[in-house]
């Protein structure tokens, strides 16, 4: 089985250059090619017109510069022989008395394709139409045209594919090329290239820098990578270009499917390079799910097979362009994929609460219920659900007393959670009902002939089902609906009692994973509620997660810790995200988790809890198949009516 997990290591390089000094520029490019190989890079991309410099202006017309550029290209091409890398460089090329601004694709001593720039700027300092012809002209003629179509050009005795209709493919991935302004056009070349199958887009650019352009360009690259589900590698000219009227900052970016993986430092005084890995498996999965992706596919694109060198080293080991997971990745994986980035935290948390609140208030309005009935344990999940109930009541203009909070102390209820449950309800001004279930549970266990001292699954689930019975009957009594408190992580693991806490009339937390529940409660404590409520909420955040179904210790403290039984929720949420969102294999998820949690968990620990996750996820589907309605909040959900439809008897070792 391949162990590359779909990663392609790419680099965006900015060489130190001199305007019109092709030999110097070629030498700098060769240095960076060597550096890229040492880093295990599979494809390295250099800026637009990196052989000559972008700011040569009318020097582009001179025969000397054109010849020097071809000689430099030939040197770089020869330099790549016996080197396991694909190199993309920019240079001018004269074809049929037209000069084109081109990207050259080289590997193992050959130029495998040349792509001319399509959209030429014609304003201000960027008047490329003065020197270059558009690559579109190569294709815009037919059999009746005076000038025949040019499918190939001759370079150093070889016929090389030439045109804007080229798609490059290795055995592991495919890529396309656009040049600078092509991205800024109303219909970027990368859009059609991606629809045709290009998984990575390389942009050779010489975009200048003005105030605000860096941030705008970053957003545009990120959005384009998301729009066409691609990896996007962008590099632009830097130090050495003429500063007669404009300045070049050497901007570099590597994006993937809407995420910016790497951004290079600008205004470097020496050559620079950024490196990351594009996950083509991730891209393929999103394209597969987007059944509209190829609807606008049109035209004929030529496929150029690129067979990068694979050779044996002195020790007999293979050295190829396939990334095999050896050495550290340059990209990073957050331990908490469901949580927002720090700068987006407030807006993200507001969205979560708004989605939950509006889902609940719509259900409240639709049912014409007079109340919401909710079980309050003093734990995280019931706390978040109660906060959502309060926000829904406030927005509807209902009195908070219409929220009926029911705390039901049982055999495992701790002093801490009981105190917090009562105090929180008092602070929020909801109706408080305390209904101990110890006697009911004892009677029920006696009725079914179960020893009260046998603390097994029957002992635990009896309490959960009695609590649900109480809530349902309270809802009938007060013409209300029962608000469920279980979260998405518990649904994934099946950590709920069937026909117990698994059931409600609307599950407001069903779309919120456990790590996010904790995060949102803390946000609410610090940003929405008053000082006394804040203290209670923060203590709840610090309380260990527990179903509290087993007796407390002698001091009345929690004796049953959920994460001791099923594993750390931060791991399970990581597994859940990449399994549910992308359908990654067990091996790939373990590999990614090993990187994300390095120094936190040993790989053996990760593998153990991943096996637990997979087993529970598959065997507990029957609980999700009949789960109540609840709002989708993050990008995925487990609703059997929406995102996740799965047979309850699927084989979990598949």
Order of alpha helices (4+ residues) and beta strands (2+ residues): beta-alpha-beta-alpha-beta-beta-beta-beta-beta-alpha-beta-beta-beta-beta-alpha-alpha-beta-alpha-beta-beta-beta-beta-alpha-beta-beta-beta-alpha-beta-alpha-beta-alpha-beta-alpha-alpha-beta-alpha-beta-alpha-alpha-alpha-alpha-alpha-alpha-alpha
